[in-house]
């Protein structure tokens, strides 16, 4: 997977790496224990780390019954 412009490749957001909570280092099955900012050529972004945006709130007072009618 290609790295986007705003995405920085680091082992802390790689799909293979697992963060060690006590030291904040990463356990990599390829390289072993590495720092969170390290990355290797096997880096692959974990898509599940992306935070989704909240849906926009709809103001119900903005719409009327005529907005939803089919007849003219």
mmCIF file of the N, C-alpha and C atoms, coordinates in Angstrom:
data_MODEL
# 
_entry.id   MODEL 
# 
loop_
_atom_site.group_PDB 
_atom_site.id 
_atom_site.type_symbol 
_atom_site.label_atom_id 
_atom_site.label_alt_id 
_atom_site.label_comp_id 
_atom_site.label_asym_id 
_atom_site.label_entity_id 
_atom_site.label_seq_id 
_atom_site.pdbx_PDB_ins_code 
_atom_site.Cartn_x 
_atom_site.Cartn_y 
_atom_site.Cartn_z 
_atom_site.occupancy 
_atom_site.B_iso_or_equiv 
_atom_site.pdbx_formal_charge 
_atom_site.auth_seq_id 
_atom_site.auth_comp_id 
_atom_site.auth_asym_id 
_atom_site.auth_atom_id 
_atom_site.pdbx_PDB_model_num 
ATOM 1   N N  . UNK A 1 1  ? 0.841   -1.180  0.000  1.00 0.00 ? 1  UNK A N  1 
ATOM 2   C CA . UNK A 1 1  ? 0.000   0.000   0.000  1.00 0.00 ? 1  UNK A CA 1 
ATOM 3   C C  . UNK A 1 1  ? 0.881   1.237   0.000  1.00 0.00 ? 1  UNK A C  1 
ATOM 4   N N  . UNK A 1 2  ? 0.532   2.230   -0.803 1.00 0.00 ? 2  UNK A N  1 
ATOM 5   C CA . UNK A 1 2  ? 1.314   3.452   -0.865 1.00 0.00 ? 2  UNK A CA 1 
ATOM 6   C C  . UNK A 1 2  ? 1.028   4.335   0.340  1.00 0.00 ? 2  UNK A C  1 
ATOM 7   N N  . UNK A 1 3  ? 2.019   5.106   0.710  1.00 0.00 ? 3  UNK A N  1 
ATOM 8   C CA . UNK A 1 3  ? 1.901   6.026   1.832  1.00 0.00 ? 3  UNK A CA 1 
ATOM 9   C C  . UNK A 1 3  ? 1.362   7.350   1.305  1.00 0.00 ? 3  UNK A C  1 
ATOM 10  N N  . UNK A 1 4  ? 0.291   7.861   1.915  1.00 0.00 ? 4  UNK A N  1 
ATOM 11  C CA . UNK A 1 4  ? -0.265  9.141   1.485  1.00 0.00 ? 4  UNK A CA 1 
ATOM 12  C C  . UNK A 1 4  ? 0.628   10.282  1.967  1.00 0.00 ? 4  UNK A C  1 
ATOM 13  N N  . UNK A 1 5  ? 0.355   11.482  1.480  1.00 0.00 ? 5  UNK A N  1 
ATOM 14  C CA . UNK A 1 5  ? 1.194   12.633  1.792  1.00 0.00 ? 5  UNK A CA 1 
ATOM 15  C C  . UNK A 1 5  ? 1.159   13.011  3.268  1.00 0.00 ? 5  UNK A C  1 
ATOM 16  N N  . UNK A 1 6  ? 0.005   12.866  3.922  1.00 0.00 ? 6  UNK A N  1 
ATOM 17  C CA . UNK A 1 6  ? -0.104  13.266  5.322  1.00 0.00 ? 6  UNK A CA 1 
ATOM 18  C C  . UNK A 1 6  ? 0.161   12.106  6.277  1.00 0.00 ? 6  UNK A C  1 
ATOM 19  N N  . UNK A 1 7  ? 0.489   10.946  5.755  1.00 0.00 ? 7  UNK A N  1 
ATOM 20  C CA . UNK A 1 7  ? 0.745   9.762   6.579  1.00 0.00 ? 7  UNK A CA 1 
ATOM 21  C C  . UNK A 1 7  ? 2.251   9.524   6.660  1.00 0.00 ? 7  UNK A C  1 
ATOM 22  N N  . UNK A 1 8  ? 2.769   9.448   7.868  1.00 0.00 ? 8  UNK A N  1 
ATOM 23  C CA . UNK A 1 8  ? 4.186   9.222   8.082  1.00 0.00 ? 8  UNK A CA 1 
ATOM 24  C C  . UNK A 1 8  ? 4.386   7.747   8.407  1.00 0.00 ? 8  UNK A C  1 
ATOM 25  N N  . UNK A 1 9  ? 5.219   7.030   7.648  1.00 0.00 ? 9  UNK A N  1 
ATOM 26  C CA . UNK A 1 9  ? 5.427   5.612   7.956  1.00 0.00 ? 9  UNK A CA 1 
ATOM 27  C C  . UNK A 1 9  ? 6.205   5.431   9.253  1.00 0.00 ? 9  UNK A C  1 
ATOM 28  N N  . UNK A 1 10 ? 5.575   4.783   10.223 1.00 0.00 ? 10 UNK A N  1 
ATOM 29  C CA . UNK A 1 10 ? 6.203   4.476   11.501 1.00 0.00 ? 10 UNK A CA 1 
ATOM 30  C C  . UNK A 1 10 ? 5.701   3.111   11.947 1.00 0.00 ? 10 UNK A C  1 
ATOM 31  N N  . UNK A 1 11 ? 6.499   2.410   12.710 1.00 0.00 ? 11 UNK A N  1 
ATOM 32  C CA . UNK A 1 11 ? 6.112   1.079   13.182 1.00 0.00 ? 11 UNK A CA 1 
ATOM 33  C C  . UNK A 1 11 ? 4.914   1.112   14.119 1.00 0.00 ? 11 UNK A C  1 
ATOM 34  N N  . UNK A 1 12 ? 4.639   2.243   14.756 1.00 0.00 ? 12 UNK A N  1 
ATOM 35  C CA . UNK A 1 12 ? 3.494   2.308   15.660 1.00 0.00 ? 12 UNK A CA 1 
ATOM 36  C C  . UNK A 1 12 ? 2.173   2.261   14.902 1.00 0.00 ? 12 UNK A C  1 
ATOM 37  N N  . UNK A 1 13 ? 2.151   2.564   13.589 1.00 0.00 ? 13 UNK A N  1 
ATOM 38  C CA . UNK A 1 13 ? 0.923   2.448   12.815 1.00 0.00 ? 13 UNK A CA 1 
ATOM 39  C C  . UNK A 1 13 ? 1.040   1.421   11.686 1.00 0.00 ? 13 UNK A C  1 
ATOM 40  N N  . UNK A 1 14 ? 1.940   0.471   11.837 1.00 0.00 ? 14 UNK A N  1 
ATOM 41  C CA . UNK A 1 14 ? 2.089   -0.631  10.887 1.00 0.00 ? 14 UNK A CA 1 
ATOM 42  C C  . UNK A 1 14 ? 1.159   -1.768  11.293 1.00 0.00 ? 14 UNK A C  1 
ATOM 43  N N  . UNK A 1 15 ? 0.640   -2.493  10.317 1.00 0.00 ? 15 UNK A N  1 
ATOM 44  C CA . UNK A 1 15 ? -0.296  -3.570  10.660 1.00 0.00 ? 15 UNK A CA 1 
ATOM 45  C C  . UNK A 1 15 ? 0.402   -4.779  11.256 1.00 0.00 ? 15 UNK A C  1 
ATOM 46  N N  . UNK A 1 16 ? 1.713   -4.889  11.112 1.00 0.00 ? 16 UNK A N  1 
ATOM 47  C CA . UNK A 1 16 ? 2.443   -6.014  11.696 1.00 0.00 ? 16 UNK A CA 1 
ATOM 48  C C  . UNK A 1 16 ? 2.883   -5.745  13.130 1.00 0.00 ? 16 UNK A C  1 
ATOM 49  N N  . UNK A 1 17 ? 3.122   -4.492  13.462 1.00 0.00 ? 17 UNK A N  1 
ATOM 50  C CA . UNK A 1 17 ? 3.671   -4.124  14.765 1.00 0.00 ? 17 UNK A CA 1 
ATOM 51  C C  . UNK A 1 17 ? 2.643   -4.110  15.876 1.00 0.00 ? 17 UNK A C  1 
ATOM 52  N N  . UNK A 1 18 ? 3.082   -4.467  17.075 1.00 0.00 ? 18 UNK A N  1 
ATOM 53  C CA . UNK A 1 18 ? 2.239   -4.408  18.272 1.00 0.00 ? 18 UNK A CA 1 
ATOM 54  C C  . UNK A 1 18 ? 2.962   -3.563  19.312 1.00 0.00 ? 18 UNK A C  1 
ATOM 55  N N  . UNK A 1 19 ? 2.281   -2.544  19.834 1.00 0.00 ? 19 UNK A N  1 
ATOM 56  C CA . UNK A 1 19 ? 2.896   -1.604  20.774 1.00 0.00 ? 19 UNK A CA 1 
ATOM 57  C C  . UNK A 1 19 ? 3.009   -2.250  22.149 1.00 0.00 ? 19 UNK A C  1 
ATOM 58  N N  . UNK A 1 20 ? 4.185   -2.069  22.776 1.00 0.00 ? 20 UNK A N  1 
ATOM 59  C CA . UNK A 1 20 ? 4.403   -2.505  24.154 1.00 0.00 ? 20 UNK A CA 1 
ATOM 60  C C  . UNK A 1 20 ? 3.939   -1.350  25.042 1.00 0.00 ? 20 UNK A C  1 
ATOM 61  N N  . UNK A 1 21 ? 2.888   -1.523  25.844 1.00 0.00 ? 21 UNK A N  1 
ATOM 62  C CA . UNK A 1 21 ? 2.322   -0.402  26.602 1.00 0.00 ? 21 UNK A CA 1 
ATOM 63  C C  . UNK A 1 21 ? 3.280   0.218   27.618 1.00 0.00 ? 21 UNK A C  1 
ATOM 64  N N  . UNK A 1 22 ? 4.133   -0.576  28.224 1.00 0.00 ? 22 UNK A N  1 
ATOM 65  C CA . UNK A 1 22 ? 5.010   -0.072  29.273 1.00 0.00 ? 22 UNK A CA 1 
ATOM 66  C C  . UNK A 1 22 ? 6.100   0.850   28.729 1.00 0.00 ? 22 UNK A C  1 
ATOM 67  N N  . UNK A 1 23 ? 6.717   0.474   27.615 1.00 0.00 ? 23 UNK A N  1 
ATOM 68  C CA . UNK A 1 23 ? 7.844   1.239   27.080 1.00 0.00 ? 23 UNK A CA 1 
ATOM 69  C C  . UNK A 1 23 ? 7.516   2.029   25.826 1.00 0.00 ? 23 UNK A C  1 
ATOM 70  N N  . UNK A 1 24 ? 6.325   1.830   25.239 1.00 0.00 ? 24 UNK A N  1 
ATOM 71  C CA . UNK A 1 24 ? 5.892   2.470   23.995 1.00 0.00 ? 24 UNK A CA 1 
ATOM 72  C C  . UNK A 1 24 ? 6.757   2.052   22.802 1.00 0.00 ? 24 UNK A C  1 
ATOM 73  N N  . UNK A 1 25 ? 7.540   0.988   22.933 1.00 0.00 ? 25 UNK A N  1 
ATOM 74  C CA . UNK A 1 25 ? 8.253   0.417   21.794 1.00 0.00 ? 25 UNK A CA 1 
ATOM 75  C C  . UNK A 1 25 ? 7.300   -0.507  21.048 1.00 0.00 ? 25 UNK A C  1 
ATOM 76  N N  . UNK A 1 26 ? 7.755   -1.050  19.918 1.00 0.00 ? 26 UNK A N  1 
ATOM 77  C CA . UNK A 1 26 ? 6.910   -1.887  19.078 1.00 0.00 ? 26 UNK A CA 1 
ATOM 78  C C  . UNK A 1 26 ? 7.567   -3.242  18.890 1.00 0.00 ? 26 UNK A C  1 
ATOM 79  N N  . UNK A 1 27 ? 6.763   -4.297  18.997 1.00 0.00 ? 27 UNK A N  1 
ATOM 80  C CA . UNK A 1 27 ? 7.250   -5.639  18.698 1.00 0.00 ? 27 UNK A CA 1 
ATOM 81  C C  . UNK A 1 27 ? 6.910   -5.935  17.243 1.00 0.00 ? 27 UNK A C  1 
ATOM 82  N N  . UNK A 1 28 ? 7.933   -6.134  16.444 1.00 0.00 ? 28 UNK A N  1 
ATOM 83  C CA . UNK A 1 28 ? 7.768   -6.418  15.023 1.00 0.00 ? 28 UNK A CA 1 
ATOM 84  C C  . UNK A 1 28 ? 8.145   -7.871  14.767 1.00 0.00 ? 28 UNK A C  1 
ATOM 85  N N  . UNK A 1 29 ? 7.325   -8.647  14.039 1.00 0.00 ? 29 UNK A N  1 
ATOM 86  C CA . UNK A 1 29 ? 7.684   -10.040 13.760 1.00 0.00 ? 29 UNK A CA 1 
ATOM 87  C C  . UNK A 1 29 ? 8.874   -10.166 12.825 1.00 0.00 ? 29 UNK A C  1 
ATOM 88  N N  . UNK A 1 30 ? 9.218   -9.097  12.122 1.00 0.00 ? 30 UNK A N  1 
ATOM 89  C CA . UNK A 1 30 ? 10.341  -9.127  11.181 1.00 0.00 ? 30 UNK A CA 1 
ATOM 90  C C  . UNK A 1 30 ? 11.629  -8.633  11.830 1.00 0.00 ? 30 UNK A C  1 
ATOM 91  N N  . UNK A 1 31 ? 11.576  -7.485  12.507 1.00 0.00 ? 31 UNK A N  1 
ATOM 92  C CA . UNK A 1 31 ? 12.764  -6.841  13.068 1.00 0.00 ? 31 UNK A CA 1 
ATOM 93  C C  . UNK A 1 31 ? 12.936  -7.030  14.567 1.00 0.00 ? 31 UNK A C  1 
ATOM 94  N N  . UNK A 1 32 ? 11.926  -7.519  15.266 1.00 0.00 ? 32 UNK A N  1 
ATOM 95  C CA . UNK A 1 32 ? 12.014  -7.668  16.721 1.00 0.00 ? 32 UNK A CA 1 
ATOM 96  C C  . UNK A 1 32 ? 11.510  -6.415  17.410 1.00 0.00 ? 32 UNK A C  1 
ATOM 97  N N  . UNK A 1 33 ? 12.105  -6.062  18.540 1.00 0.00 ? 33 UNK A N  1 
ATOM 98  C CA . UNK A 1 33 ? 11.699  -4.872  19.286 1.00 0.00 ? 33 UNK A CA 1 
ATOM 99  C C  . UNK A 1 33 ? 12.385  -3.654  18.679 1.00 0.00 ? 33 UNK A C  1 
ATOM 100 N N  . UNK A 1 34 ? 11.563  -2.678  18.251 1.00 0.00 ? 34 UNK A N  1 
ATOM 101 C CA . UNK A 1 34 ? 12.079  -1.455  17.639 1.00 0.00 ? 34 UNK A CA 1 
ATOM 102 C C  . UNK A 1 34 ? 11.368  -0.252  18.258 1.00 0.00 ? 34 UNK A C  1 
ATOM 103 N N  . UNK A 1 35 ? 11.898  0.946   18.001 1.00 0.00 ? 35 UNK A N  1 
ATOM 104 C CA . UNK A 1 35 ? 11.235  2.152   18.503 1.00 0.00 ? 35 UNK A CA 1 
ATOM 105 C C  . UNK A 1 35 ? 9.985   2.429   17.679 1.00 0.00 ? 35 UNK A C  1 
ATOM 106 N N  . UNK A 1 36 ? 9.070   3.199   18.226 1.00 0.00 ? 36 UNK A N  1 
ATOM 107 C CA . UNK A 1 36 ? 7.792   3.467   17.557 1.00 0.00 ? 36 UNK A CA 1 
ATOM 108 C C  . UNK A 1 36 ? 7.970   4.288   16.287 1.00 0.00 ? 36 UNK A C  1 
ATOM 109 N N  . UNK A 1 37 ? 9.001   5.104   16.194 1.00 0.00 ? 37 UNK A N  1 
ATOM 110 C CA . UNK A 1 37 ? 9.207   5.950   15.020 1.00 0.00 ? 37 UNK A CA 1 
ATOM 111 C C  . UNK A 1 37 ? 9.979   5.261   13.896 1.00 0.00 ? 37 UNK A C  1 
ATOM 112 N N  . UNK A 1 38 ? 10.460  4.067   14.135 1.00 0.00 ? 38 UNK A N  1 
ATOM 113 C CA . UNK A 1 38 ? 11.220  3.317   13.125 1.00 0.00 ? 38 UNK A CA 1 
ATOM 114 C C  . UNK A 1 38 ? 10.267  2.760   12.068 1.00 0.00 ? 38 UNK A C  1 
ATOM 115 N N  . UNK A 1 39 ? 10.759  2.542   10.845 1.00 0.00 ? 39 UNK A N  1 
ATOM 116 C CA . UNK A 1 39 ? 10.004  1.813   9.828  1.00 0.00 ? 39 UNK A CA 1 
ATOM 117 C C  . UNK A 1 39 ? 10.977  1.110   8.891  1.00 0.00 ? 39 UNK A C  1 
ATOM 118 N N  . UNK A 1 40 ? 10.536  -0.025  8.356  1.00 0.00 ? 40 UNK A N  1 
ATOM 119 C CA . UNK A 1 40 ? 11.378  -0.799  7.442  1.00 0.00 ? 40 UNK A CA 1 
ATOM 120 C C  . UNK A 1 40 ? 10.690  -0.892  6.083  1.00 0.00 ? 40 UNK A C  1 
ATOM 121 N N  . UNK A 1 41 ? 11.287  -1.607  5.157  1.00 0.00 ? 41 UNK A N  1 
ATOM 122 C CA . UNK A 1 41 ? 10.720  -1.698  3.815  1.00 0.00 ? 41 UNK A CA 1 
ATOM 123 C C  . UNK A 1 41 ? 9.474   -2.590  3.762  1.00 0.00 ? 41 UNK A C  1 
ATOM 124 N N  . UNK A 1 42 ? 9.189   -3.328  4.810  1.00 0.00 ? 42 UNK A N  1 
ATOM 125 C CA . UNK A 1 42 ? 7.991   -4.170  4.884  1.00 0.00 ? 42 UNK A CA 1 
ATOM 126 C C  . UNK A 1 42 ? 6.808   -3.429  5.502  1.00 0.00 ? 42 UNK A C  1 
ATOM 127 N N  . UNK A 1 43 ? 6.934   -2.115  5.710  1.00 0.00 ? 43 UNK A N  1 
ATOM 128 C CA . UNK A 1 43 ? 5.887   -1.311  6.330  1.00 0.00 ? 43 UNK A CA 1 
ATOM 129 C C  . UNK A 1 43 ? 4.586   -1.412  5.541  1.00 0.00 ? 43 UNK A C  1 
ATOM 130 N N  . UNK A 1 44 ? 3.489   -1.603  6.258  1.00 0.00 ? 44 UNK A N  1 
ATOM 131 C CA . UNK A 1 44 ? 2.155   -1.630  5.667  1.00 0.00 ? 44 UNK A CA 1 
ATOM 132 C C  . UNK A 1 44 ? 1.200   -0.941  6.641  1.00 0.00 ? 44 UNK A C  1 
ATOM 133 N N  . UNK A 1 45 ? 0.497   0.093   6.168  1.00 0.00 ? 45 UNK A N  1 
ATOM 134 C CA . UNK A 1 45 ? -0.353  0.908   7.025  1.00 0.00 ? 45 UNK A CA 1 
ATOM 135 C C  . UNK A 1 45 ? -1.543  0.117   7.533  1.00 0.00 ? 45 UNK A C  1 
ATOM 136 N N  . UNK A 1 46 ? -1.875  0.279   8.811  1.00 0.00 ? 46 UNK A N  1 
ATOM 137 C CA . UNK A 1 46 ? -3.031  -0.356  9.428  1.00 0.00 ? 46 UNK A CA 1 
ATOM 138 C C  . UNK A 1 46 ? -4.234  0.561   9.241  1.00 0.00 ? 46 UNK A C  1 
ATOM 139 N N  . UNK A 1 47 ? -5.129  0.213   8.341  1.00 0.00 ? 47 UNK A N  1 
ATOM 140 C CA . UNK A 1 47 ? -6.265  1.059   7.988  1.00 0.00 ? 47 UNK A CA 1 
ATOM 141 C C  . UNK A 1 47 ? -7.223  1.252   9.158  1.00 0.00 ? 47 UNK A C  1 
ATOM 142 N N  . UNK A 1 48 ? -7.220  0.342   10.131 1.00 0.00 ? 48 UNK A N  1 
ATOM 143 C CA . UNK A 1 48 ? -8.140  0.434   11.257 1.00 0.00 ? 48 UNK A CA 1 
ATOM 144 C C  . UNK A 1 48 ? -7.712  1.468   12.292 1.00 0.00 ? 48 UNK A C  1 
ATOM 145 N N  . UNK A 1 49 ? -6.556  2.079   12.135 1.00 0.00 ? 49 UNK A N  1 
ATOM 146 C CA . UNK A 1 49 ? -6.119  3.128   13.056 1.00 0.00 ? 49 UNK A CA 1 
ATOM 147 C C  . UNK A 1 49 ? -6.701  4.492   12.701 1.00 0.00 ? 49 UNK A C  1 
ATOM 148 N N  . UNK A 1 50 ? -7.336  4.609   11.535 1.00 0.00 ? 50 UNK A N  1 
ATOM 149 C CA . UNK A 1 50 ? -7.903  5.883   11.115 1.00 0.00 ? 50 UNK A CA 1 
ATOM 150 C C  . UNK A 1 50 ? -9.161  6.168   11.918 1.00 0.00 ? 50 UNK A C  1 
ATOM 151 N N  . UNK A 1 51 ? -9.241  7.355   12.478 1.00 0.00 ? 51 UNK A N  1 
ATOM 152 C CA . UNK A 1 51 ? -10.422 7.778   13.218 1.00 0.00 ? 51 UNK A CA 1 
ATOM 153 C C  . UNK A 1 51 ? -11.451 8.312   12.224 1.00 0.00 ? 51 UNK A C  1 
ATOM 154 N N  . UNK A 1 52 ? -12.674 7.815   12.288 1.00 0.00 ? 52 UNK A N  1 
ATOM 155 C CA . UNK A 1 52 ? -13.711 8.266   11.372 1.00 0.00 ? 52 UNK A CA 1 
ATOM 156 C C  . UNK A 1 52 ? -14.251 9.623   11.828 1.00 0.00 ? 52 UNK A C  1 
ATOM 157 N N  . UNK A 1 53 ? -14.717 10.401  10.860 1.00 0.00 ? 53 UNK A N  1 
ATOM 158 C CA . UNK A 1 53 ? -15.279 11.711  11.163 1.00 0.00 ? 53 UNK A CA 1 
ATOM 159 C C  . UNK A 1 53 ? -16.712 11.543  11.648 1.00 0.00 ? 53 UNK A C  1 
ATOM 160 N N  . UNK A 1 54 ? -17.126 12.412  12.526 1.00 0.00 ? 54 UNK A N  1 
ATOM 161 C CA . UNK A 1 54 ? -18.491 12.363  13.035 1.00 0.00 ? 54 UNK A CA 1 
ATOM 162 C C  . UNK A 1 54 ? -19.450 12.878  11.971 1.00 0.00 ? 54 UNK A C  1 
ATOM 163 N N  . UNK A 1 55 ? -20.645 12.323  11.962 1.00 0.00 ? 55 UNK A N  1 
ATOM 164 C CA . UNK A 1 55 ? -21.655 12.780  11.020 1.00 0.00 ? 55 UNK A CA 1 
ATOM 165 C C  . UNK A 1 55 ? -22.149 14.170  11.415 1.00 0.00 ? 55 UNK A C  1 
ATOM 166 N N  . UNK A 1 56 ? -22.521 14.904  10.417 1.00 0.00 ? 56 UNK A N  1 
ATOM 167 C CA . UNK A 1 56 ? -23.020 16.251  10.622 1.00 0.00 ? 56 UNK A CA 1 
ATOM 168 C C  . UNK A 1 56 ? -24.414 16.186  11.227 1.00 0.00 ? 56 UNK A C  1 
ATOM 169 N N  . UNK A 1 57 ? -24.684 17.010  12.202 1.00 0.00 ? 57 UNK A N  1 
ATOM 170 C CA . UNK A 1 57 ? -26.004 17.065  12.831 1.00 0.00 ? 57 UNK A CA 1 
ATOM 171 C C  . UNK A 1 57 ? -26.979 17.783  11.906 1.00 0.00 ? 57 UNK A C  1 
ATOM 172 N N  . UNK A 1 58 ? -28.186 17.236  11.760 1.00 0.00 ? 58 UNK A N  1 
ATOM 173 C CA . UNK A 1 58 ? -29.200 17.822  10.886 1.00 0.00 ? 58 UNK A CA 1 
ATOM 174 C C  . UNK A 1 58 ? -30.165 18.650  11.732 1.00 0.00 ? 58 UNK A C  1 
ATOM 175 N N  . UNK A 1 59 ? -30.378 19.861  11.290 1.00 0.00 ? 59 UNK A N  1 
ATOM 176 C CA . UNK A 1 59 ? -31.336 20.741  11.964 1.00 0.00 ? 59 UNK A CA 1 
ATOM 177 C C  . UNK A 1 59 ? -32.724 20.432  11.417 1.00 0.00 ? 59 UNK A C  1 
ATOM 178 N N  . UNK A 1 60 ? -33.571 19.834  12.222 1.00 0.00 ? 60 UNK A N  1 
ATOM 179 C CA . UNK A 1 60 ? -34.900 19.409  11.772 1.00 0.00 ? 60 UNK A CA 1 
ATOM 180 C C  . UNK A 1 60 ? -35.825 20.590  11.532 1.00 0.00 ? 60 UNK A C  1 
ATOM 181 N N  . UNK A 1 61 ? -35.545 21.713  12.124 1.00 0.00 ? 61 UNK A N  1 
ATOM 182 C CA . UNK A 1 61 ? -36.369 22.904  11.936 1.00 0.00 ? 61 UNK A CA 1 
ATOM 183 C C  . UNK A 1 61 ? -36.151 23.521  10.557 1.00 0.00 ? 61 UNK A C  1 
ATOM 184 N N  . UNK A 1 62 ? -35.066 23.170  9.898  1.00 0.00 ? 62 UNK A N  1 
ATOM 185 C CA . UNK A 1 62 ? -34.719 23.740  8.594  1.00 0.00 ? 62 UNK A CA 1 
ATOM 186 C C  . UNK A 1 62 ? -35.634 23.211  7.483  1.00 0.00 ? 62 UNK A C  1 
ATOM 187 N N  . UNK A 1 63 ? -36.218 22.019  7.656  1.00 0.00 ? 63 UNK A N  1 
ATOM 188 C CA . UNK A 1 63 ? -37.048 21.390  6.635  1.00 0.00 ? 63 UNK A CA 1 
ATOM 189 C C  . UNK A 1 63 ? -38.524 21.529  6.975  1.00 0.00 ? 63 UNK A C  1 
ATOM 190 N N  . UNK A 1 64 ? -39.346 21.518  5.932  1.00 0.00 ? 64 UNK A N  1 
ATOM 191 C CA . UNK A 1 64 ? -40.794 21.552  6.125  1.00 0.00 ? 64 UNK A CA 1 
ATOM 192 C C  . UNK A 1 64 ? -41.420 20.342  5.428  1.00 0.00 ? 64 UNK A C  1 
ATOM 193 N N  . UNK A 1 65 ? -42.724 20.174  5.602  1.00 0.00 ? 65 UNK A N  1 
ATOM 194 C CA . UNK A 1 65 ? -43.426 19.043  5.001  1.00 0.00 ? 65 UNK A CA 1 
ATOM 195 C C  . UNK A 1 65 ? -43.408 19.147  3.483  1.00 0.00 ? 65 UNK A C  1 
ATOM 196 N N  . UNK A 1 66 ? -43.417 20.339  2.935  1.00 0.00 ? 66 UNK A N  1 
ATOM 197 C CA . UNK A 1 66 ? -43.432 20.522  1.474  1.00 0.00 ? 66 UNK A CA 1 
ATOM 198 C C  . UNK A 1 66 ? -42.106 20.115  0.823  1.00 0.00 ? 66 UNK A C  1 
ATOM 199 N N  . UNK A 1 67 ? -41.032 20.090  1.576  1.00 0.00 ? 67 UNK A N  1 
ATOM 200 C CA . UNK A 1 67 ? -39.746 19.651  1.036  1.00 0.00 ? 67 UNK A CA 1 
ATOM 201 C C  . UNK A 1 67 ? -39.771 18.175  0.662  1.00 0.00 ? 67 UNK A C  1 
ATOM 202 N N  . UNK A 1 68 ? -40.644 17.404  1.284  1.00 0.00 ? 68 UNK A N  1 
ATOM 203 C CA . UNK A 1 68 ? -40.668 15.968  1.075  1.00 0.00 ? 68 UNK A CA 1 
ATOM 204 C C  . UNK A 1 68 ? -41.881 15.498  0.242  1.00 0.00 ? 68 UNK A C  1 
ATOM 205 N N  . UNK A 1 69 ? -42.659 16.425  -0.285 1.00 0.00 ? 69 UNK A N  1 
ATOM 206 C CA . UNK A 1 69 ? -43.814 16.043  -1.091 1.00 0.00 ? 69 UNK A CA 1 
ATOM 207 C C  . UNK A 1 69 ? -43.423 15.928  -2.554 1.00 0.00 ? 69 UNK A C  1 
ATOM 208 N N  . UNK A 1 70 ? -44.106 15.031  -3.292 1.00 0.00 ? 70 UNK A N  1 
ATOM 209 C CA . UNK A 1 70 ? -43.815 14.799  -4.705 1.00 0.00 ? 70 UNK A CA 1 
ATOM 210 C C  . UNK A 1 70 ? -44.623 15.743  -5.579 1.00 0.00 ? 70 UNK A C  1 
ATOM 211 N N  . UNK A 1 71 ? -45.845 16.034  -5.205 1.00 0.00 ? 71 UNK A N  1 
ATOM 212 C CA . UNK A 1 71 ? -46.705 16.902  -6.023 1.00 0.00 ? 71 UNK A CA 1 
ATOM 213 C C  . UNK A 1 71 ? -46.173 18.341  -6.009 1.00 0.00 ? 71 UNK A C  1 
ATOM 214 N N  . UNK A 1 72 ? -46.485 19.050  -7.069 1.00 0.00 ? 72 UNK A N  1 
ATOM 215 C CA . UNK A 1 72 ? -45.990 20.414  -7.210 1.00 0.00 ? 72 UNK A CA 1 
ATOM 216 C C  . UNK A 1 72 ? -46.889 21.416  -6.618 1.00 0.00 ? 72 UNK A C  1 
# 
